[in-house]
Amino acid sequence: MQMSRLYTYCGMLLSVLLLTGCDMTTPSQLETAQIRLGEEVKTVRIDPTQFDAATVEAIARDHSLNGRGPVAVVVPYRSGSPMDEMDAKRQGKIWVQALQRKGIKSVTADYVGVEDARLLNTAVISYPALSAMPPEGCRRLTGYNGADSLEDVHQYRVGCETNTAFSKMIVDPQDLMGRASGSGQSEARRQGGLVEGHISGTPNERIQGGTASAVGGGG
């Protein structure tokens, strides 16, 4: 009986010694990543000979939200052809004036002579803009480009793929900076109008289209 107790005691003592030898400070491999703000040059390719009001509208809208500098319009023309150069300047002027009418004050136009005829129908409109960008140092999800090694698994940061996708969906990157109260960027009357119907008890209008019970193809 005494020997049994002795063995039990020795076993408990050995367990304590083993536990004290364990390193409990091993760093975790879990590291999340956050969307960041940055500036990039946005470019839009257009056919200078085919004026598109919808494209001008989209550029002006994005520039008003995220633009951080002047807009540049670069129009190609056939090198060595004065007539083509005159046509390019006429076409460029149309786009410049259209952008200015949409409220973009600083718009410049440049004309570049090219030898390759395939480049004649492609002009470029560019401007620096604030942009929501993927977390720094992010790579694609392990396995996205085929088989990866164990080292590639360790290099992937949890959340990178999700935040990369989210960053592409953000229309106004300035929202990530927050809105200061009393700055005039958030009008009280406009915010109040969102809840007045709820406070007064006005029922919501019926949504036309699909219903929740119809989603999924159930019987």
C-alpha positions in Angstrom: 0.0 0.0 0.0 2.8 2.3 0.9 4.6 1.4 -2.3 1.5 2.3 -4.3 1.3 5.7 -2.6 5.0 6.3 -3.3 4.6 5.5 -7.0 1.6 7.9 -7.2 3.6 10.6 -5.5 6.6 10.1 -7.8 4.3 10.2 -10.8 2.7 13.5 -9.7 6.2 15.0 -9.1 7.4 13.9 -12.5 4.4 15.5 -14.2 5.0 18.8 -12.4 8.7 18.8 -13.5 7.7 18.1 -17.1 5.1 20.9 -17.2 7.6 23.4 -15.8 9.9 22.5 -18.6 7.4 23.4 -21.3 7.7 26.7 -23.1 4.3 28.4 -23.0 5.5 31.5 -24.8 5.5 30.1 -28.4 4.2 32.8 -30.7 0.9 32.2 -32.5 0.8 31.7 -36.2 -2.5 33.6 -36.5 -2.0 37.1 -37.9 -4.8 39.1 -39.4 -4.5 41.9 -42.0 -6.4 45.1 -42.4 -7.5 47.1 -45.5 -5.3 50.2 -46.0 -5.7 53.6 -47.7 -3.3 54.7 -50.4 -3.0 56.8 -53.6 -2.8 55.3 -57.0 -3.1 56.5 -60.6 -6.4 55.5 -62.1 -6.6 55.0 -65.8 -9.5 54.7 -68.2 -9.0 53.7 -71.8 -11.3 55.3 -74.3 -11.8 55.5 -78.1 -11.3 59.3 -78.7 -13.3 59.1 -81.9 -16.4 57.8 -80.0 -17.6 60.3 -77.4 -19.3 58.5 -74.5 -21.2 60.7 -72.0 -21.6 57.7 -69.6 -17.9 57.3 -69.4 -17.4 61.0 -68.7 -20.1 60.9 -66.0 -18.5 57.9 -64.3 -15.0 59.5 -64.3 -16.4 62.8 -63.0 -18.3 61.0 -60.2 -15.3 59.0 -59.1 -13.0 62.0 -59.3 -15.3 64.1 -57.1 -15.2 61.3 -54.5 -11.6 60.1 -54.6 -9.6 62.4 -57.0 -6.4 63.8 -55.6 -5.1 65.8 -58.5 -5.6 67.0 -62.1 -7.0 64.8 -64.9 -4.8 64.1 -67.9 -6.1 63.1 -71.3 -3.5 61.5 -73.7 -4.6 61.2 -77.3 -2.5 59.4 -80.0 -2.2 60.4 -83.6 -0.4 59.0 -86.6 3.2 60.1 -86.4 4.3 62.5 -89.2 0.7 63.3 -90.2 -0.4 66.9 -89.5 -4.0 66.1 -90.4 -4.2 63.3 -88.0 -2.7 65.5 -85.3 -5.3 68.1 -85.9 -8.1 65.5 -85.7 -6.6 64.2 -82.4 -6.6 67.7 -80.9 -10.2 68.2 -81.9 -11.2 65.0 -80.4 -9.2 65.6 -77.2 -10.8 69.0 -76.8 -14.2 67.4 -76.8 -13.3 65.1 -74.0 -11.6 67.9 -72.0 -14.5 70.2 -72.2 -17.0 67.5 -71.3 -15.0 66.7 -68.1 -14.7 70.4 -67.3 -18.5 70.8 -67.6 -18.8 68.0 -65.0 -17.0 70.1 -62.5 -13.4 69.0 -62.9 -11.4 72.2 -63.0 -8.0 71.0 -63.9 -7.9 68.9 -67.1 -5.0 68.8 -69.4 -4.5 67.2 -72.8 -1.4 65.8 -74.4 -1.0 64.4 -77.9 1.5 61.6 -78.8 2.6 60.5 -82.2 2.6 56.8 -82.7 3.8 54.5 -85.5 1.6 51.5 -84.7 -1.8 52.0 -86.3 -3.4 49.7 -83.7 -2.8 52.3 -81.0 -4.7 55.1 -82.8 -8.1 54.3 -81.4 -7.0 54.1 -77.8 -6.7 57.3 -75.7 -6.1 57.3 -71.9 -7.6 59.4 -69.2 -5.8 59.3 -65.9 -5.7 60.9 -62.5 -4.3 60.3 -59.0 -7.0 59.0 -56.6 -7.4 57.8 -53.1 -8.0 54.1 -53.1 -8.8 51.2 -50.8 -6.0 48.8 -51.1 -5.3 45.2 -50.0 -3.4 44.8 -46.7 0.3 45.3 -47.1 2.3 42.2 -47.8 -0.8 40.2 -48.7 -0.5 37.3 -51.1 -3.2 35.2 -52.7 -4.8 32.4 -50.7 -2.6 29.3 -50.5 -3.5 27.0 -53.4 -5.1 29.7 -55.6 -2.3 29.3 -58.2 -2.0 25.6 -57.8 0.0 23.5 -55.4 1.9 25.3 -52.7 4.6 24.3 -50.3 4.4 24.3 -46.5 6.4 27.5 -46.5 3.7 29.2 -48.6 1.1 28.2 -46.0 3.1 29.9 -43.3 3.5 33.1 -45.4 -0.2 33.5 -45.9 -1.9 36.0 -43.5 -5.3 35.1 -42.3 -7.9 37.4 -43.8 -5.9 38.6 -46.8 -8.1 37.1 -49.4 -11.3 38.4 -47.8 -10.0 41.9 -47.2 -8.6 42.1 -50.8 -12.0 41.3 -52.1 -13.6 43.9 -49.7 -11.2 46.6 -50.8 -12.4 46.3 -54.4 -16.0 46.9 -53.3 -15.4 50.2 -51.5 -16.8 53.0 -53.6 -15.7 55.9 -51.3 -12.4 55.0 -49.6 -12.7 58.2 -47.4 -15.3 56.3 -45.4 -12.4 54.3 -43.9 -11.1 57.5 -42.4 -14.4 58.1 -40.5 -16.5 61.2 -40.3 -15.8 63.9 -37.7 -18.9 65.1 -35.9 -19.7 68.7 -36.5 -17.6 68.8 -39.7 -20.6 69.5 -41.9 -20.1 66.2 -43.8 -23.1 64.6 -42.1 -26.2 66.7 -42.1 -28.5 66.2 -39.1 -31.7 66.7 -41.1 -30.6 64.0 -43.7 -29.8 61.6 -40.9 -33.0 62.3 -39.1 -35.1 61.6 -42.2 -33.9 58.0 -42.2 -35.6 57.2 -38.9 -38.6 59.5 -39.0 -40.8 56.9 -40.7 -39.9 54.3 -38.1 -40.6 56.7 -35.2 -44.0 57.7 -36.6 -45.0 54.1 -37.1 -45.2 54.4 -40.9 -45.2 50.8 -42.3 -42.5 49.9 -44.8 -43.4 49.6 -48.4 -43.7 46.1 -49.7 -40.6 45.0 -51.6 -41.4 43.9 -55.1 -39.6 40.8 -56.4 -38.4 37.6 -54.7 -39.2 36.6 -51.2 -37.1 34.8 -48.6 -39.1 31.7 -48.8 -38.5 31.5 -52.5 -34.7 31.6 -52.2 -33.0 28.2 -52.3 -35.5 26.4 -54.6 -37.3 24.7 -51.8 -40.8 23.4 -52.2 
